[in-house]
């Protein structure tokens, strides 16, 4: 290698190797951070979707109970926020 035969080149070559390694380490750290952020975004999405699904199921359960008690479909729709069509299907 050139650095072995020319001592004046050793220091710049060593600095270059160190910078290159540092950049690789930064790249690896960035990739790991992106993976963590992606995982967190997926978990947040799944959690939010689950919460929304749970709310919908609870609303439908309440609507079914109102319907079983003979409450009018209009009143059920108004109280639950469901459409008349949705209430009718329950």
Buried (B, 14 or more C-beta within 10 A) or exposed (E): EEBEEEEEEEEEBEEEEEEEEEEEEEEEEEEEEEEEEEEEEEEEEEEEEEEEEEEEEEBBEBBEEBBEEEBEBEEBBEBBEBEEEBBEEB
